[in-house]
Amino acid sequence: LYQHNSLFDTSEPKIAKTHIYHTIPTNVNSNPVNSKPYRVSSEKQKIIDNQIDSMYTSGLIRPSQSAWSSPVVLVKKKDGTYRFCVDYRRLNQITMKDSYPLPHMEETINQLGGSSYFSKMDLKSGYFQLPIDEKDKPKTAFITSRGLWEFNVLPQGLKNAPPSFQRVLNNLLATGRWQFCLIYLDDIIIFSKSFPDHCTHLNNVLSVLNQANFQLNPPKCAFAQSEIDYLGHTINAKGFKPLNTNINAIVQVPNPR
């Protein structure tokens, strides 16, 4: 892990080095989507301004002269803070669907049963690590009272974001995929029969991610575990079962009257 410590450096955002860029193919006869900014309170405007400053400083966005524009919305999280989002619904309506397959949860979990060692990794703000094709950056433009900005990286809310992200990770980790590594969007799990094999597999995956300039989220990573929680299940050498918290939630559902 030490030789790949740059993967765990979260002091500033990183953009992955990949030959696959996110594209936004829109219907040929569609005109650019153009929206006005939503009205917000002065308190929320300050939150929006701070987020824009942070993203601009980090290179995630840039000033725009696009004919496209979508409004910003703040979504309240469980902890009371707000998540900066862009309302891309109108853009999504004219975006052609990317049919790249997403993984089936059951198929992924079934592949893990019987292994003795597990490591899981979570990519920090995974979408923000994926670059957008230069020609499509203007389509990501969002409008606020401070002007017009566009993304250099993949924002949440775009129609084809999940399949695009899955494609990048699948291609990047193609050598070990299904043999000792599985990817479920921004969650990566490594599974092995023996500890020496696991060290080799782990080094393989970390090396690839490091070379591609990806960034991991340390609090959500776990390494060389004999039992691990993944995709709502507890997995070990004996097999897998739903997490106890999920079971308790079902048991505690009151009987219908």
C-alpha positions in Angstrom: 0.0 0.0 0.0 2.9 2.4 0.8 4.3 2.3 -2.7 0.9 3.5 -4.0 0.3 6.1 -1.3 -0.4 8.8 -3.9 -3.8 7.1 -4.5 -4.8 8.0 -1.0 -3.8 11.7 -1.2 -7.1 13.5 -1.1 -5.7 17.0 -0.5 -6.9 18.1 -4.0 -9.1 16.6 -6.7 -7.5 14.6 -9.5 -8.6 14.0 -13.1 -7.9 10.5 -14.5 -5.6 9.9 -17.4 -7.8 7.8 -19.7 -8.2 7.5 -23.5 -12.0 7.2 -23.0 -13.8 10.5 -22.4 -17.4 11.0 -21.6 -19.5 12.2 -24.6 -22.9 13.7 -24.8 -24.5 12.7 -28.1 -27.6 14.7 -28.6 -30.3 14.3 -31.3 -29.3 15.9 -34.6 -32.3 18.2 -34.9 -32.2 19.4 -31.3 -31.5 23.0 -30.4 -29.3 23.9 -27.5 -31.1 23.7 -24.1 -31.2 27.2 -22.6 -32.5 27.8 -19.1 -32.7 30.7 -16.6 -31.1 30.3 -13.1 -33.5 29.2 -10.3 -34.2 31.8 -7.7 -32.5 31.0 -4.4 -32.1 32.6 -1.0 -29.0 34.7 -0.1 -27.9 31.8 2.2 -28.1 29.3 -0.6 -26.5 31.6 -3.1 -23.5 31.9 -0.8 -23.3 28.0 -0.8 -23.5 28.0 -4.6 -20.8 30.7 -4.9 -18.5 28.8 -2.5 -18.9 25.6 -4.4 -18.2 27.3 -7.7 -15.0 28.9 -6.3 -13.8 25.5 -5.0 -14.5 23.7 -8.3 -12.9 26.4 -10.4 -9.8 26.5 -8.2 -9.6 22.7 -8.6 -9.9 22.8 -12.3 -13.2 20.9 -12.4 -15.1 23.7 -14.1 -14.2 26.7 -16.3 -15.9 29.9 -17.5 -18.2 29.2 -20.4 -19.5 31.0 -23.5 -21.8 28.1 -24.4 -25.2 28.4 -26.1 -26.3 25.7 -23.6 -27.3 26.3 -20.0 -28.9 24.3 -17.2 -29.9 25.6 -13.7 -28.2 24.8 -10.4 -30.1 23.1 -7.6 -29.0 22.5 -4.0 -30.2 19.1 -2.6 -30.3 18.8 1.2 -28.4 15.8 2.6 -29.2 13.8 5.7 -26.6 15.7 7.7 -28.3 19.0 6.9 -25.6 20.2 4.4 -26.3 20.7 0.7 -25.1 18.9 -2.4 -24.4 21.1 -5.4 -26.3 19.7 -8.4 -27.3 20.8 -11.9 -30.7 20.1 -13.3 -29.9 18.4 -16.6 -33.4 17.1 -17.2 -33.9 19.0 -20.4 -30.5 18.1 -21.7 -31.1 14.4 -20.8 -34.4 14.4 -22.8 -32.5 15.0 -26.1 -29.4 12.9 -25.2 -29.2 9.5 -27.0 -29.0 6.6 -24.7 -25.7 4.8 -24.0 -26.6 1.0 -23.9 -23.3 -0.1 -22.4 -24.3 -2.8 -19.8 -24.2 -2.1 -16.1 -23.3 -5.0 -13.7 -25.9 -7.1 -12.1 -25.6 -7.1 -8.3 -26.5 -10.8 -7.9 -24.0 -11.8 -10.5 -21.3 -9.7 -8.9 -21.9 -11.1 -5.4 -22.1 -14.7 -6.6 -18.7 -14.4 -8.1 -17.2 -13.5 -4.7 -18.5 -16.4 -2.7 -15.8 -18.9 -1.6 -12.8 -16.6 -1.7 -10.8 -16.2 1.5 -9.4 -12.6 1.2 -11.1 -9.4 0.1 -10.2 -5.8 -0.5 -12.6 -3.1 -1.5 -11.9 0.4 -2.8 -14.1 3.4 -3.3 -13.2 6.1 -5.8 -13.4 9.6 -4.2 -16.1 11.6 -6.0 -15.7 9.1 -8.8 -17.5 11.0 -11.6 -15.4 14.1 -11.0 -12.3 12.0 -11.9 -13.6 11.3 -15.4 -12.8 13.9 -18.1 -15.4 15.1 -20.6 -14.8 15.2 -24.4 -13.7 18.7 -25.3 -16.5 19.1 -27.9 -19.2 18.2 -25.4 -18.1 20.4 -22.5 -20.3 23.3 -23.6 -23.4 21.1 -23.2 -22.6 20.8 -19.5 -22.9 24.5 -19.0 -24.7 25.7 -15.9 -26.1 29.1 -15.2 -26.1 31.1 -11.9 -26.3 34.8 -11.0 -22.5 34.9 -11.3 -22.5 33.8 -14.9 -22.0 30.7 -17.0 -19.7 27.8 -16.3 -19.0 24.4 -17.8 -17.5 21.2 -16.5 -14.2 19.7 -17.4 -15.2 16.5 -15.7 -18.3 14.3 -15.5 -20.9 15.9 -13.3 -23.7 13.9 -11.5 -27.1 14.0 -13.2 -26.2 13.4 -16.8 -28.2 10.6 -18.5 -25.3 8.4 -19.5 -23.0 9.0 -16.6 -23.2 5.5 -15.0 -22.5 3.5 -18.2 -19.8 5.9 -19.2 -18.1 5.5 -15.9 -18.5 1.7 -15.9 -16.9 1.5 -19.4 -13.8 3.4 -18.3 -13.2 1.2 -15.2 -14.0 -2.0 -17.1 -11.5 -1.2 -19.8 -8.9 0.0 -17.3 -9.0 -3.2 -15.2 -9.9 -5.6 -18.0 -6.9 -7.9 -17.3 -8.1 -9.0 -13.9 -11.8 -8.4 -14.2 -13.9 -11.5 -13.2 -10.6 -13.4 -12.4 -9.8 -11.5 -9.2 -11.4 -8.1 -9.5 -15.0 -6.8 -10.0 -16.2 -3.3 -10.6 -19.6 -1.9 -9.6 -19.6 1.7 -10.8 -17.2 3.4 -8.4 -16.8 0.4 -6.1 -14.0 -2.0 -6.8 -13.5 -5.3 -5.0 -10.6 -7.7 -5.2 -11.0 -11.4 -4.2 -8.4 -14.2 -3.8 -8.1 -17.7 -2.5 -4.8 -17.2 -0.7 -3.0 -14.3 1.0 0.1 -14.3 -1.4 -2.3 -14.2 -4.4 -4.2 -11.4 -2.8 -1.1 -9.3 -2.4 -0.3 -9.8 -6.0 -3.8 -9.0 -7.1 -4.0 -6.0 -4.9 -0.7 -4.6 -6.2 -1.9 -5.2 -9.8 -5.1 -3.2 -9.4 -3.5 -0.4 -7.3 -0.7 0.0 -9.9 -3.2 0.4 -12.8 -5.3 2.9 -10.8 -2.2 4.8 -9.8 -0.9 5.0 -13.4 -4.2 6.3 -14.5 -4.1 9.1 -11.8 -7.3 7.9 -10.0 -7.9 8.9 -6.4 -9.3 6.6 -3.7 -11.5 7.5 -0.7 -9.6 6.1 2.3 -12.5 6.0 4.9 -14.4 3.7 2.5 -11.6 1.3 1.7 -10.7 -2.0 3.4 -7.8 -4.3 2.6 -7.0 -8.0 3.0 -10.1 -8.9 5.0 -11.4 -12.4 5.6 -14.9 -11.0 5.7 -16.2 -7.9 4.1 -19.4 -5.9 3.6 -20.1 -5.2 -0.1 -23.3 -4.2 -2.0 -25.5 -4.8 1.0 -24.1 -8.3 1.8 -21.6 -9.8 4.2 -19.2 -12.0 2.2 -16.6 -14.6 3.4 -15.2 -18.0 2.4 -18.4 -19.7 3.3 -20.5 -17.5 1.0 -22.6 -14.4 1.5 -25.7 -13.2 3.3 -27.6 -9.9 3.6 -26.2 -7.4 6.1 -27.6 -7.7 9.6 -28.8 -4.1 9.4 -30.9 -5.0 6.3 -32.3 -8.1 8.0 -33.2 -6.1 11.1 -34.9 -3.5 9.0 -37.1 -6.2 7.4 -37.8 -7.9 10.8 -38.8 -4.7 12.4 -41.4 -3.8 9.8 -44.8 -3.8 11.7 -47.4 -6.3 10.7 -50.2 -5.0 8.6 -53.4 -4.2 10.6 
